[in-house]
């Protein structure tokens, strides 16, 4: 947040500030995902003797990037379809959005620990 305050003091436009904040958030998330992937590969290689490093790398790429990307696209399309056809009230839209996003978070969290 120190960076956001410093950027705001420079007098940049709001859209540029949002772009910089979004880029830093994406960089942080990508580094966290990459770190946990490398850590998982290291743990699995210590447990198994005759195991392929390439298989572990491809498995981590599949599970973290491709599966989560596809699940995110599917979830967002379902939410868009549901919200455009089911409710007409803004209060219902907001409560539905938060409840569905929390449900998606719980599904992903339980899948990560399974």
C-alpha positions in Angstrom: 0.0 0.0 0.0 3.0 2.3 0.4 3.4 2.1 -3.4 -0.2 3.1 -4.0 0.1 6.1 -1.8 3.4 7.2 -3.5 1.8 6.8 -6.9 -1.2 8.8 -5.8 1.0 11.6 -4.7 2.6 11.8 -8.1 -0.7 13.0 -9.6 -1.2 10.1 -12.0 -4.7 9.3 -13.3 -6.9 6.9 -11.5 -6.9 4.4 -14.3 -3.1 4.3 -14.4 -3.0 3.8 -10.6 -5.5 0.9 -10.9 -3.4 -0.6 -13.7 -0.2 -0.4 -11.6 -2.0 -1.9 -8.5 -3.5 -4.7 -10.6 -0.1 -5.5 -12.1 1.6 -5.7 -8.7 -1.3 -7.9 -7.4 -0.9 -10.3 -10.4 2.9 -10.4 -9.9 2.5 -11.3 -6.3 0.0 -14.0 -7.0 2.1 -15.5 -9.8 5.2 -15.6 -7.5 3.2 -17.2 -4.7 1.8 -19.9 -7.1 5.3 -20.5 -8.6 6.8 -20.8 -5.1 4.2 -23.3 -3.9 4.5 -25.3 -7.1 8.3 -25.6 -6.7 7.9 -26.4 -3.0 5.4 -29.2 -3.9 7.7 -30.6 -6.5 10.6 -30.7 -4.0 8.4 -32.5 -1.4 7.2 -35.0 -3.9 10.7 -35.7 -5.2 11.9 -36.4 -1.6 9.2 -39.0 -1.1 9.6 -40.9 -4.3 12.8 -42.6 -5.5 12.2 -43.4 -9.2 10.1 -40.4 -10.3 10.3 -38.0 -13.2 11.0 -34.4 -12.6 9.2 -33.5 -15.9 6.1 -35.2 -14.8 6.0 -33.2 -11.5 6.6 -30.0 -13.4 3.8 -30.7 -15.9 1.5 -31.8 -13.1 2.0 -28.6 -11.1 1.5 -26.5 -14.3 -1.7 -28.3 -15.0 -3.1 -28.2 -11.5 -2.2 -24.5 -10.7 -2.5 -22.7 -14.0 -4.7 -24.6 -16.5 -7.2 -26.1 -14.1 -7.7 -23.0 -12.1 -7.9 -20.9 -15.2 -10.6 -23.2 -16.7 -12.5 -23.4 -13.5 -12.4 -19.6 -13.2 -13.8 -19.1 -16.7 -16.5 -21.6 -16.2 -17.5 -20.1 -12.8 -17.6 -16.5 -14.2 -19.7 -17.6 -17.2 -22.1 -19.4 -14.9 -22.4 -16.4 -12.6 -22.9 -14.0 -15.6 -25.7 -16.3 -17.0 -27.3 -16.7 -13.6 -27.3 -13.0 -12.7 -28.5 -11.9 -16.1 -31.6 -14.2 -16.0 -32.6 -14.8 -12.4 -32.7 -11.6 -10.4 -33.8 -8.1 -11.2 -32.9 -6.4 -7.9 -29.4 -4.9 -7.1 -29.4 -6.1 -3.5 -30.0 -9.6 -4.7 -27.2 -9.3 -7.2 -24.7 -8.1 -4.6 -25.7 -10.8 -2.1 -25.6 -13.5 -4.8 -22.2 -12.3 -6.0 -20.6 -12.6 -2.6 -22.2 -15.9 -1.7 -21.2 -17.5 -5.0 -17.6 -16.2 -4.8 -17.4 -17.5 -1.2 -18.7 -20.9 -2.4 -16.1 -21.0 -5.2 -13.4 -20.1 -2.6 -14.6 -23.0 -0.3 -14.6 -25.5 -3.2 -11.1 -24.5 -4.3 -9.9 -24.6 -0.7 -11.3 -28.0 0.0 -9.9 -29.3 -3.3 -6.4 -28.0 -2.4 -6.3 -29.9 0.8 -7.9 -33.1 -0.6 
